[in-house]
Amino acid sequence: MRYRVLGPVRMTPQTPSAAKPRAVLATLLVQSNTVVSTHTLIDELWGAEPPRTATTTLQVYVSQLRKALLADTGEAAGVTGTAQPLLTRPPGYLMQLAPEELDLTVFESLRAEGRAAYGRREYEAASRALSRALGLWTGPALSGIPHGPSLETSAIRLNELRAEVLEQRISADLRLGLHQELVGELMGLAHEHPLRETLHCHLMVALYRSGRQSDALQAYHRARRSLADELAVEPGPVLTRLHERVLASDPSLARHGEPPLRLVPVGGSGDRPAGGSGNGSGNGSAGYGRDTRPTVWLPPAAADFTGREDQLAVGERLLAGELPGRNRVLVLSGRAGAGKTALAVRLAHDAAGRFPDGRVMVTLRDADGRAVEPRTAMATLLRRLRGPRATGSDSGPEPLPSSETELAELLHERTEGREVLIILDDAVSEAQVRPVLSAVPGSTVILTSRQVLGALESARHLTLDVLSTREAEALLMACGGPRMRDDPEAAGEIAQLCGRLPLALRVAAAGLAARPHWTVAGLARRLRDERTRLAALALGDLDVRGTLLTAYRDVDEKARRAFRILALAALPDFAPATGTALLAVDPVEAERITEQLVQAHLLEARRQPGRLAPVRYSFHSLLRPLALEALAEECPREGPAAVERLCRAFLTLARHADARLAPGRERLTYEAEPPSAISPGEVVGNAPLRWFQEESASLSEAVRQAHAAGLWSLCCSLASATAGYYEASALWEEWETTHDLALDAARRSGDAEAEAVIQRSLGDLAWQRHQTSLASDRYRLARQLFTRQGDRVAAGRCLSAEADALLAMGQIARAGHGYARALSVSRLVDDARGSAESLRGLALVAQREGRHEEALARMKECESAARAAGDRRWTEYASRTASALRIALASGRRAGASSIPLEVRPGVWLFLPSGPARRAA
């Protein structure tokens, strides 16, 4: 092993001599193969008051480490091709190591191997693996370096793991009959750790089995004095009961095999739940105290459990048998981190009185997150439901059958007629749990799963969504302490940035509690950046990213690909057509895959009645960054192609909607084939304006994505297709943002036609904003570009637009000349829409100059031209404007007809001869 943290921090061939580079090395090693942010490293090195040069100094330390890391590989001597393990990865650095290079990784592997062997009662193999794990230690973890908050937390955790492994190795040796060999070691350990009751239990058993009953009793009294002197408490129930058994010379204590009763250990994990009502101790010391109470194998309920009142009420009624029907299975489903297990455990603890024969939890995944087989789950359940054997019996534990059928029969026999509550935690599928449920038909079962498990028969389903805003903030306050309560505004922001996901909220609060120098506002600031949010939600072995990744890895490759690619859709949600375009499949297959993601709680579906797409999909605020990370790391080439498909689809739909909304308007063409799987008629229907309104955010994002991907022509065409909607809806900011990007794209690609169209549209925007001088300049530039391209139709329409700007500035005579020139060009090139625009302008000029009959006649001509162009919007505009003029003349108000408010363009009014134009209400 090249790197060591289980003792003084070392690296071969040479460890950096300076303390701070060693602290950087230690922080990276403890979190090897994980990106450690620059903020974390700075916080570790300098705490609350980093120097101004902290970032630069950290870079120097990293550079020194990189040189040292290559020192023994030949790189320093000029040998090339050696991999540098210390990599730069936003938002910080990554130490990339093979498992065998770091003593901590090897220790954790041997620890898992030993625990698994212990669980299988292979005590010799367990002792061997755990002894090898302990042999890796050379002193207290991470010693010889200054500790910041992260290293201090890691050191405490690792030293506790060492003690746990030591206790379990001793337990295995006791079961192997090595009590005499252990006495000396245990005496030293009990003296070194006087408050660890498990070690005192092991010492008393070793002494008793060695024929030293009086010494075992003296060991108890020494332990009792230590606890009283140091903590002012009496020994716990396990140590007390063991003392009673030694006093009574209990013959079962002399047995070297399995203890007489498997009880609920205190403090542990995996096959030893962390708490319960039994009086055993962890790490294999269960069995020193006899318990006649119900079998209870549960982790402790969360002390700060918050919210979920409605779900708790339903669960309590089901456990009490108060719900209609005969359902005895409650399925709690929800995304990873939603608090399903916490709710199940809370329900089980609260229902203690209803299940006098026992409450047991079994996890349906192994340590690596893989699904366990049904027979493995049944075997674990049987071991935990075993009853006590006769005192003094020397027979070993009853062997369990190996076949699934025999296990099911035995489990049915053990649970029949008993009031037992079983929690099957983290189920993967219906197929995994059906055999277990069939074996316990009379028992009440709580199932938790990230999947909906809707195919289970006779089950009551509860889906856990994120917490409400009030509940999320309450959980933060409960976990985060006074600082969180003192800044409710920042706490509220943190709750939203965490997506109100219970796990994320707990990690955020724990991170704040572990760093006294942080402020709540500072934590909120760290979480704002979506790109680094998941990195900020990690503390020790609490890692939101890792938890969410398990759900991602549970689904098949098609669903994983869809999860990655759909993250490219715009916020806040997207329609099914967007999924079809991104996934490049037909609509039926797209719906099947997206619904699979919904069932796995990787995607959310929201019913929105009354909208063109009555169901829209969205990502949780922590899952979208995860999907984008996975896309960048696993399939970086998929992104650009998917963006292009999405932009092409939106262009096809936007052009179709714009043609229905404003026929005849200039818009750019795009040569590529439209996506065949999307039908504009079906998606847009007869409601182009509603479609634009529903997809406005997606269209703006598509323009931005096209620009970022260098899809210049698509960017310009998309912006052009949205201009009519932006104008009709007075969305000035969206109009400007998208068209500024499009103008840049046109210039980058050298597309003069596109630049002309975008300049014309930006001229319309300036005119709408009363920036008449800017509008005139943009119209003139657009006309010049169109003329160079030989587009006389568009150039003629620009003349009308320039005249509009002059009219708005009160230069009526010049505006009239401009409209006349525009009409000549439009008639010459047979442009009916252009003729309608210029005739409308001539009518406005005549009206302002008092030539009312001429104004009315020109407006009627405008109506005819608009009808010829097939533009209903302009036809209706000309008709109602002519009617307004006709009414004014018929009423004899000729003098006032020159200043009546008239629409100068559809929906835009001019109230005074030289007054401002504004959008109609």
N, C-alpha and C positions, 0 to 999 in steps of 0.2 A: 504494500500500500504506500502510495506516495504522499498522501495527505492525512493528517491526524488532528482530530478535535476532541477525542475522548481522553482528555488530559491536557498537558500544555499544547498549544497550537503549534504544529510543526509541518514542515514541507521539505521533501528531499529534492536535491542534495543539500540545499541551504535555505534556512528560514530567514526572512527579512529581520534585521536587528531592531529597527525602529518600531515603536509600539503601534502607531496609527496604521501603517501599512499592514501589520499583522492583524489588526482589528478589521480592516477591509477584507483581508484574506479570509478570516474566520467567518465574517458575515456572509460572504459569497459561498463558502464551503457548506455552512449549515443549510443554506438554501440552494444547493447545487442543482443545476439543470432547471433553474427557475430564474426568471428575470428579477433582479433586485433593483429597485428604482434608485435614481440619484438622490432623491429626497430621503429615502431610508438610510442610505450610507452617510449622508451629511448629518442626519439626525443621530446616527450611531456614534459618529466621531466627535461632534461638537455640541450636541444637545440643543438647548434653547437659544444659545447665542453663537451661531456660526459666524466665522469671519466673513468679510465681504468677498474674500478670495476663495471661499470654500469650494466652489465648483472647480476652479482652476487647480487648487491644491489636491482635490480628489483625483483629478485627471493625472497629476504628477504621480500620486501613489499608485494608480492603476498602471501607469507606464512602467514604474519600477517593478511592480508585480509581474507584468508581462515579460520583462527581461529575465527576472528570476525564474519564472515558470519554464522558460526555454533553455535555462542554463545547462541542464543535464541531458538535453536531447540532441546536442550537437549543433543547434541553431547558432549559438554564440560563436562557435568555431567555424561557421561558414557552411554548415550542412543545411541544405534547403529541403523543403517539403514537409517539415514538421508542423503538425497542427497546433495552433495557439488555442488553449482551452478557455482563456478569458476573452469573451467576445462582447462587443458593443451591441446592445439590443435595446431600442427605445422601450421604456423611458429610463434605462439604466444599463446594467451589465449582467452577463450570464456566464457562470462558470460551468463549462460543459465537461462532465466527467463520466468515465465508465464506472459501473457499480463497484468493481473491485479496487478502484483507486482511492476510495475514501473509507476510513475506518467506521464512520457513522453508518454508511450504507450497508457495509458488511455486518455490523452489529445488529441493525434492524432486521436484516435477512435471517441471521441466526436466531434472533429473538422470536421472530415469527415461526421459524422451523421448530424451535423448542416448545413454544406454546401449543403449536398444532400437535406435536408428539405427546405432550402432556394431556391434551384433550382426548387423545386416542388411548390414553393410559399406557403409552410406550415410555415408561419413566426412564429407562436407561438411555434411550435416544434423546429424550428431553434433557436429561442431565448433561449429556455430552454436548449438545448444541448450545445450551445455556452457558456451560463452562467456557466453551470457545468464545462466546459473545463477551463474557466477563474478562477473558484474557486479553481483549483488545484495549482495555482501559489502563492508562498509565498515571492517573491522578484525577482530580476533579475536572469536569468537562470545561473546556474553553478557558483553562487557567493560563496565567502568564500574560494576559492582555487586559486593557481597560474595557469595561462593559458599559455599553449604552443600553437603552431599553430593550432592543431586540435581542442582543447577546445575553443580557441578564435573564430574559424570559427563556431563551433556549437553554442556558446553563441549568436553570432550575428544573426544566422539563427533562433534560438528559440525565441529570443526577438522580432524579426520581425514577426514571426508567431503569437506571442501573440498579437501584435498590429493589425495584420490583422484580427484575430478572434474578437478582441474588436470592430473594425470598423464594421464588418459584424453583430455582435450582436446588435449594436446600429442601424444599418440600418433596421434590422428586427423589433426592437422596434418602430422605426419611422413608419414603415408600419402598425404596430398594433395600431397606434394612441397614443403612449405614449410620445408625444413630450414635454408636460409640465414636466413629471417626469424626462426627460433626460436633461433638461436645466442646472441644477446645475452640474451634472456629466460632461457634455460636456464643460462647462466653465473651470472646473479644468483640463480636458484633453487637451484643446486647449492651456491653459497656460503652461502645462507641456511639450507639444509637439508642439511648435509654428510653425514648418515647415511642419507639416502633413496637407496638404490641405483638405484631406477627412474629418478630424475631424472638420475643420472650416466650411466645407459645411454642415455637419450634424448639427452643432450648429446654423448656419444661418437658416436652415429649421425649426429646433425645435423652435427657437425664433419667426420666422414669423408665424408659425402655432399656436403659443401661443398668437398671437395678438401683438407682440413686434417688429414691422417692423423697427423702428429706432434702436433698440438694434441689430437687425440682420445686419443693414448697418454698425453700429459701429464695429461689429465683423469682418466684411469684411475689414474695414480699419486697424484694429489691425493686421490682418493676412497679409495685404499688406505691412505694415511697417516692420513686422518681416522678411518677405522674402527679402525686399529691404535692411534692415540693415545687415542681416546675409549673404545673398547670392548675393545681388545686382541684383535681378531678379524680374520681375513682376509676379503676380499670373498666374496660368495656365488657359487654356480656360474654364475648367469646373467651377472653382471658379469665373472667370470673368463673364461668362454667367449667373451664378446663381445670381450674384450681379445685373446684368441688369434686371433679372426677378423680383427680390425683389423691385428694384426701380420702375418697371412698375406695381407692384402689380398683377403679373400674377396669375389669379384665379386657374390655375392648380396646383400651389404650395400648395394650401390649402387642396388638396385632400389627404386623408389618404391611398388610395389604391395604385394600380400599377402606376408607373410613366408613363407619356404620350408617351415616346419613349424609347425603349431599345437600348442603344448605345454601342459603343466599349469601354470597360473600359481600363484604363491605369494601368498596373501592376497587374497581377493576373494569374490564371491558371484555368484549368478545364472548368467551364462554363463561366469564365471571362477571355478572352484571354489577354495576356500580351502586349498590345499595339494596335495600329491601328490609323485610321484617325478620329475616333469619338472624342467627347469631354466630355465623361462621366468619372467618377472616379471609382476606384475599390470598392469591398466589398459592393456592393448594392447602391452606390451613383449615379449610372447611372440614367439619367432622370432629373437631375437638370439643364441640358442645352439642349435646343432643337437643333436638327441637321437635316438639310434638305439635307445633302450630301448622297451619296450612302451608303447602308449598308455594313460595312466592319468589319469583325470579324476574324481577323488574328493575330497571334503572330508576334512580330517584326522580321524582317529578320536579320540573323546573321551578325554582323558587320564585322567579319573576315572570311566570307564565302570564301573558296579557291577552285580553280580547277573546274572540271566538265564542262569545256567549251563546249565539244561536246554535252553532255546531255542538257545543257542550250540552245544550238542552236536549237536542235530538239524540245525541249519543247516550245521555243519561236515561232518557225515556226508553230507548231500545234495550239497554242493559237491564232496566227494571221490568221489561216485558210489557210496557204500557202502549207500544205502538200497535196499530192494527196489523193483522196478518201474523204469520209465524216466522218472520225473519229473525234469525239469530246471528246473522253475519252483517257487519257494518264495514263498508269499504270507504276508506278515506283516501281520496286521490288528489293530486296537485303537483305542481312543478317542484323540482328539487329545491330544498331550502324553505318550503312553505310552512314547515312546522307540523307535518303529519304525525311523525313519531312522538313529538312532544304532546300533541293532543291525545293520541292513543294512550300514552303513559299516564297522562293526567286523568283520563276517564277510568283507567284501571285502578289507580290509587283511590280515587273517589268512590269506587264501587266495591271496596274491600268487604263490606258487610254482606253483599249479595252473592259472593262466591266463596263460601266457607271451605271448599275443597282445593282452592288454589288459583293463582293468577301467574301466568308464565308468558314470557316473550321469547320468540325465536326470530333471528334475523335470516332472511332468505337470500343473502349474498355472502360470499366469502370475503376475505381480507382484501382481495384484489378487485372487488366489485362484481365478480362473476356470479351468475345465478347458481344456487346450490340445487341439487337434484331433489325431487320430492322425498325420496327415501332417506336422504341425509337430513332433511328437515324433520321427518318423522322420528328418526333415531335420536336427534337432539331433543326433540320434545319428550320422547319417552325417558331419556336420561334425566331430564329436569322434573319429570312428574313421578320419579321413583319414590315409593314409600320407604319408611325405615325398616331395617331388618332387626331381627331379634338381637338383644344385647348379648355379647359374648360369642356370637356366631362367627366362625372363622371362614365361612365360605365367601368367595369373592363375589363381585357383582354379577348379577344374572346376565349371561351373554345375550346380546340382541340378535335377532335373525338378520340375515343379509338381504333377503328378497323384499321387494316393495310390498308384495301382497301380504307376507307374514308380518311385516312391520305394521301395516295398516290394521290387520286383525288384532295384533297386540295392543295397538294404540286405542282401538275401539273398545277393547276389553278394559283397559285401564281408565278410560274416561266415562264409560257407560254408567249412568246413574249418579254421576258426580257433578256438582255445580262448579265448573271450571271455566275461567276466562282465559282465552288464548289470544295473544297478539302475534300475528304473522307480519313481520315488518319488512318493508321494501320488496314487495313481490314484483316479479318481472312480467308475469303473464298469467292468464287464466289456467293454462296447461300446467303451470308449476304448482298452483295451489289446489286444483281440483282434487287430486288424490288425498291431500291432507284433510281438506274439508269433508270428503266422503268418509274418512276414518273417524271423525269426531262429530257425528250428526247431532248429538245431544248437547254439545258444548256451544257456548257463546264465543264468537270469534270477531276480532277487530283486524281488518286487513289494511295495510298502508301500501300505496303504490304510486309511482309517477305516471302510470298508465291508468286509464279510466276503468279497465276490467269490466266493461259493460256486458260481456257475455256470461258472467256468472249468474246462475239461477238463484232466485230467492234471497237476494242480497239487497240491503239498503245502501244507497250511494250518497256520499257527501263529498263535494268538490271544494277543496280549500283554495280560495283565491288569495291574493295579497291582502294584507290588513287594511282596514279603513285608515284614513288620514289620522283620525283621533287615536285609534289603537296603535298605529305605527309610532306616533309621537310619544304615547304613553310608554311603549316598550323602550324607546330610546331613553326616556327619563329614568325608567326603572333600572336599566343596565348602565347608563352613563353617569349616574351620580349627580352631585350638585352642579357641576359645570354645565351639564346638558340642560338642567332645569333653569339655570341662570340666563341662558340665551335661547329662548323658545323660537325666535325667528330663524336662527341658524339651524336649530334642531329640526324645524319644519322643512327646511331646504334639504337637509341630509336625508330625512325620511323619503322625500320625493326622489332624490338622486339614487337612493337605494331601491327604488321601485316598490317601497313598502313591503319588501320581502323579509320575513322574520330573520332568516340566517344572516342576510346582509346587514340588517339593523343591529343584530347582536355583535357581529364582527366590527362594525363601525364603532359601536359603543365601547367594546373591549379595547380596540386600538386607541381610543381616546383615554381610557382609564390607564392603559399601560404607558402612556406618555404624558406625565403631569405638566410638561412644558407646552403642550399643544393647547390651542383654543378650539372651541366648537366651530367658530367661523373659519379657522384655518383648516379644519377637517373638511368642512363644506367646500372650501376652495380647491382642495386636493381632489374632490370627487366630481367637480364640474366637468372636467375634460373626459369625454367619453372614451378616448383612446387609452387613458391610464386609470380609469375608474376601477377595473377589476384588480389591477395591481395594488391599488390602495386598500382593497377589501380583503386583506390577508394578514393574519397574525398567527405566528407559530404554525400549528397544524390546523388552524381554522382558515380555510381558503374557499371563498365563494366560487372562484373560477373552477377549482377542482370539483366542487360539488355539482356545479352546472354541467361540467363536461361529462359526468357520468350519465346524465340523461341524454346528452348528444350521442354518446357511444352506444347507448342501448338500442337505437333505431338502426335500420338497415342502411346500406350505402346510398340507395336512391333518396331516402329521406334525409340523410346527412348532407348530400349534395344540395337538395332543395333548401335545407336550413341555411347553408352557407350563401347560396345565390339569392334567396329571397331577402336577405339583409340589405341588398342593394336597392330595394324599394324605398320610396320616400316616406318620411314620417308625416303624420302619425300613424297612418294605416294605408292599406292598398286593396284594390278591388281584385276579384278573381282574374280579370283579363290581364292584370299586371303579372300575376303568377304564371299565367299561360305564356306570356311573352318571355319572361325571365327563364323559365324552365325549358322552353323550346319543345313543348309537348302539346297535344291537343287538350281542349278544355276539360274533357272528362278525366284524363289522366292527371292534369294539373290539380283538379279538385280532389282526386283521390289522395294525392301525395300531401297536399296542404292539410287535408282533414286528418291524415295520419300524424302529422306534426301537432295538430291541435289535440289529438288523443294522447300524445306523449307530453303534452303541456310545454312544447317547445315553441308554439305559436298560439296566439289568441284569436278567437273568432267572435265578432260582435254583430248581433242582429241590429240592423238600422232600417226599420220599415219606412217606406216612402221614398227611399233613395233608389236610383237606377240599379245599383248593386246592393240588394238588401242585406247581404252579408259581406263584411270587410274584415281583413286580417291585419294583425299587428304583432310586433315583438314586445316582450317585456324589456324595460330599459336596461337590464343587465344581460339579457340574452342576445340583443342585437350586437353589442360590442364583441361578445363571444363568437358570434357567427362571422363577423368581419375579420376577427383574428384568425379563425379557422380557415377562412377563404384565403387570406394572405399567406398563411403558413403551409397549408396543405395543397391548394390548387390555385396558385397565383395567376395562371393563364385563363382560368374560367371567368374572372371578373370582367376584363375588357370586352370579351365576346358577349357576355350577358348584358352589359351596359348598352352595347350597340343594338342588341335585339330589343331591349326595352325602349330605347329612344326611337327606333324605327316604328315600333308599335304605337307609341304616343304620337308620333308624327302622322301616321296614317289616320288615327282617330281624331286628332286635332284638326287636320285638313278637312276631314269629312264634316266635323261639327262646325268649323268656320265657314265652309261652303254653304251650310244650311243657315248659319247665323247672318252672314254678310256675303251673299253671292256677288261675284264680280270684283271683289277686293283683291289688290295685288298681293300675291304670296309667292314665295320661292318654290321652285320645283325640286324634286329629289329623285335621282335616277334609279336607286336600288328598288328591288321588288318588295312590296309590303308583306308583312308576315301572313302566311296563308291561314294560320289557325285562328286568326282574330277577324271577326266580321264587324266592321264599323256600324252597319245598320242595326245589328243586334245589341251592340254595346251602347251606342249613343241613342239609338231609337229616334223618336220625334222630339227629343228635348235637348238640343245642342247646348243651350245656355245652362241647364241643370248639370249636364255632363261637365262642362267647363268649371262650374262652381264646385262640383264634388272632387274634381281632379286638379284643381288649381295648384295646390302645393306640390303634387307629383309632377306637373308640367314644369314648374319653376326648377324643381330638383333635376329633372331630366335635362334641361338646358345646361345646368351647372355640370352635371355628369358628362354630358357630351363635350363640353369645353375642356374639362379636366382630362378627358381621355384623348383629346386631340382630334375628335370627330368634327372637324370644322364645318363641313357642309351640313351635317345633321344639326349642329348647334344653331346655325343660321336659319335653317328651314323650320326648326321647332319654334324659335323665337318669332319668326314671321307668322307662323300659323296661330300663335296665341294673341297677336296684337289686337285683332278685332274684339276679342273678348275683354282684354284689359281696358280698351277704350270704352266699350259699352258699359263696363262695370266700374269705371273710374278707379282702377287699381294702378295708380301712378307708380308706386314704388316697385311693384313686381314688373311692370312694363319697363321701367328704366333699368332694373338689375339684369333682366334677361337680355335686353337689347344691347346693353353695354358689353356683355359677354359675346353676343353675336357679332357686334361690330369688330371686336378684337379678333374673333375667329375669321371673319371675312378678310381682314387685313393680313392676318398671318398666312392665310391660304392664297392671297392674291386674287380673290374672287370679287371683281368689280361689280358684277350684277348683284351679288348678295349685299355688298356694301351699300349700293344705291337703294335697295329695298329697305334695309335697316335704317339708313339715314332718313328716308322718307317717313318711316314709322316714328323715329325719334323726333322728327319735325312735328308730326301730329301730337306727340306727347308734350312738346314744348308749347305748342299752340293751346292745348287744353289747360296748361298751367299758366297761361297768360304771359309766357316768355316769348313775346311776339318777335323780337329781334333775333333771338336764337332760332326760333322756328323758321323765320325767313332764310337765315343762313343755311340751315339744314336742308330745306326744300331746294334751295338754289344748287347746293352741292349734289344732291340726289339727282336733280334734273341734268346737270352736267355729266354725271356718271352714266345715266340712262342714255343720253345723247351719244356718248362715245361708244356705247354698246349697240347703238342702232335701234333702241327700244323707243319708238316715237309715241306709242300709247302711254307708257309710264311717264315719259318726259312731258307729254301734254297734261296729264293729271297733276304733275308737280307744278305746272303753271297756275292751275286753279288753286292749289294749296298756297302758293306764294301770294296770290291775290287775296286769299282768306286772311293771311297775316297782315297785308296792307289794310284791309277793311277793318280788322280789329284795332289797328293803330289810328283809325279815323281818316286814312288817305283814300277816300271813296273814289275819286276820279282815277287815280293810278290803279286801284283795284279793278275798276271797270275795264280799263285797257287790258289788264292781265287776264280777266275772264274772257274777253273777246278773243285774245290770242289763243287761249286754251280751247275755246269752242271751235276755232278754225282748224286747229290740229286734230281734235277729236273727230270732227266730221270728215277730215281728209283721210284718216286711218280707219274710219267706220267704227269708232269706239263709243257705243251707246252709253255705257256707264260714265265715261269721261265727259260726254255731252251733257248728261244729266247734272253732273257736278258743276260744269261751267254755266249752264243755263240757270241753275239755282243761284249762282253768284251774280249773274246779270240781273236776275229778279230782285235780289237784295239791294243791289246798287240803285236800280230804278226806284224801288220803294223808298230808299233813303233820300233820293233826290226829288221825290214828289211825283214821279211819273207812275201813278198807281195802276192805270190800265195796262201799261207796258209790263209792270211788275207781275200783274196777274197773268198776262199772256205768257210771259217767260216761265212762270211757275207751272202753267199747264203743259208747256213744251217739256219742262223737266220731268213731269209726271209721265208723259208719253215715252220719253227716252228711258226712264227707269224701268217702265213696264217692258220695253223692248229688250232691256238688258236682263230681265228676269229677276230683278232685285226688289223683293217685296218690301223690305225695310225702307228703301229710298222712295218706292212708289207711294207707300202710305205717308211718308214724311211730306212729299210734294203735294199730295192731296189735301192733308190737313192744313198746310201752310197756305195753299190757294184758298181754302175755305175761310181762313182767318182774314185774308186780304179781301175776299168777296164780302164778308160780313161787315168789315170796316167801311168799305165803299158804299154798300147798300144802306147803312145807317146814316150816311151823309157826313161821316167824320173824316173828310178828306184831309183836313189840316192835321188831325191826330194820327192819320194812317202812316205818316212817315216815321212815327216814333213808337208804334205799337210793338210790344215784345214779340219777336219772331225767332223761330229756330233757324240758326245759320247752318247747322248740320243736324242730322237726326239725333235728337235728344240734347242738343246744345243750344242755349238761348242767348240772344243779344237784346238787352233791355233798353239801351240808350244808343243814339247815333254813334257816339264814340266811347260808349261805356264798356265795362268788362263783360266778357262772355263767361257763362258758368254752366256747369252740368245741371240738367233739369232734375228736379226732385222726383 
